């Protein structure tokens, strides 16, 4: 099932959160709505791809560490294999029109999937007028004023903590011991860092694989707010400082990651492949670069979840902390709306940028509206919500229509 989610998780964080909500809450009942939102809130506070960490948490909740490993790996691997294959094709042949045409239709379908999930989550998460206000303010702060994501979540948490009241539930939700936490952190830190240290010792500090491992390990601990929060830094460093690829190649890699399944942060794999390919002069060097990048990017995610997941339910038993998470839940609805609108604008318009000044919402160039993509998104919404065609059927239908349209132009 996790591999299926990994193959269908198009649309960046909004699409992946939407798909997992449908699969593990609504259809299978593996997590309750409260558990899902509490876990999502927590993952939003962690560095790294929140959707992958949410999948890891769900697997851990059901089957412990083995379940978490299975869920996290199967969520990432399908997209990683696709990005690796496309990176190899891109390096050999450049852009591939057929693949671009297929993903054109898929993006239109994902927009409908994202909107449906947003409506479902909002109906269930926003239970009071105060929740609606928090969600609206979070959306405005992110979309209209471009405030940092961690700041928005922190303010919501502080407000919820201040608002929380009541007595803690006795003998329930106890925090794990510090010894348990220290052991888990030590183990998974070693899993993450020891292989990278061995690469540095064997190949030397100046080797491209060592540099890739160090660079993406640093990136893994500062990616609060998801991939978008660090894309500008990563692009500048990879292009200007490291010289691993050109600016146009960076843009193409981002487009590739946005239109393939899996976390958007898989764009790092594209960068790692080109760095290894050019630094070592062979396809195997590229594969090694992609592998080291994936390890440095995703191994820390298991550390964060396995170390801190046991605290999620314990937090829910303490009124002040529970109040903080409840406020974050409402703010996350605003976050998802921001991601959804950002994604929708980039699907429907060829040029979107922030306005200048203190009030700087994302603004499209209205003359560039893609009317066919808009119509395809409406068709996808009807297929999904009215005809109950399902996610796979809707994606396949839109992919076929979009490919025919783009290739016929």
Secondary structure, 3 states (H helix, E strand, C coil): CHHHHHHHCCCHHHHHHHHHHHHHHHHCCCCCHHHHHHHHHHHHHCCCCHHHHHHHHHHHHHHHHHHHHHHHHHHHHHHHHHHHHHHHHHHHHCCCHHHHHHHHHHHHHHHHHHHHHHHHHHHHHCCCHHHHHHHHHHHHHHHHCCCCHHHHHHHHHHHHHHHCCCCCCCCCCCCCCHHHHHHHHHHHHHHHHHHHHHHHHHHCCCCHHHHHHHHHHHHHCCCCCCHHHCHHHHHHHHHHHCCCCCHHHHHHHHHHHHCCCCCHHHHHHHHHHHHHHHHHCCHHHHHHHHHHHHHHHHHHHHHHHHHHCHHHHHHHCCHHHHHHHHHHHHHHHHHHHHHHHHHHHHHHECCEEECCCCCCCEEECHHHECHHHHHHHHHHHHHHHHCCCCHHHHHHHHHHHHHHHHHHC
